[in-house]
């Protein structure tokens, strides 16, 4: 089995349009959730989100590209540019045949669906732009990355709601570990902050109208976000041979299914995924210093996740740190695990634990060290990143400091 | 007005609980009726549609909303309250 390391990272999210800016926001415990700036906002009962502001696609793409790129593809391409540049990899030539791309997204081109439904239903038009289908399809971002970087190996998109990115990164990890490929672009993207995308979530009655406060007794729901994060995963010996800077090692991955309920999470499913990731990584619970929680700020998730951590880690649950950065960038749905992996990299490399902001009052059912409100300096060797999706699909990654 | 509000609410709850209208008693709780959190969210949606009202309800804290869901009769009263506000 090959060892797998991360040699490049890129992102755009509500906190910043790059990784250094996102790390700075994590360190400062800054909140990127603001009033939404979208069409027909006055007809929404939810008025806030982790929206990417000052986004100017024309600064990054030409007109011919923009007609083909939904916002979720634009976000992906921008994040990938940063990641590939940092890695220093060149996929032209033979490496391109041994490299691919696996991305997560729950909704794909939601803005494109929204705009074109408007055109035909609301405005009564009988014609849409010829590229609507290639723009909105869930694999559009993965395909454009393959074209942009000459990635000719396995490429596809994973859609497992809020666990999409973690499932995608786990698959990329498996491919390199098994020797199927030598390098992968992986991560995820979501751009659901449009009228239809928010209206659908309103229906579930689990959204907060004021803030995302994971693990706080005063929490009142989740807040949607948007953006992307993309990473370069590559085989360790290749990275070492070319003297690449290694951000972290991916050491384990596990996925489980609750097989229980379409929205309510089951403690055992999440617990089995965390235990499975540790078993896969051949580490003990005591080795884990930090968990990036799924931590949505809903009653259902937070209580279940904390109970699962307590079950899996026993007495060590009180010694490890666990935080939810969704409090800062919102819930990026299919892209969330990718942006949250950045908090794991920051913990391992910089020794800084991103806080759970918005924390007001302890919840006895979430009695863990959730790193409230202020970032913390702490040396961490191993961390986990949790993602638990609607539909009971759980995916947990384990990372180690290199 | 009042009895028709009650009839409509009971009918919505009966449909969600898969019970005959006659088997839904006013003192019953959602637990008694076997309605879970998803069923409750769906019932509230049906109530909003039937009466053209907005029900203040966050599923994260079902018992802490202004809308009392402790029993069928409580929900009927809560709907009547919202209808009165709508008129006023």
Interface residues (C-beta under 8 A of the other chain):
Chain A: X45 X203 X204 X205 X206 X208 X219 X220 X221 X262 X263 X264 X298 X299 X300
Chain B: X37 X38 X41 X44 X45 X54 X57 X58 X59 X60 X61
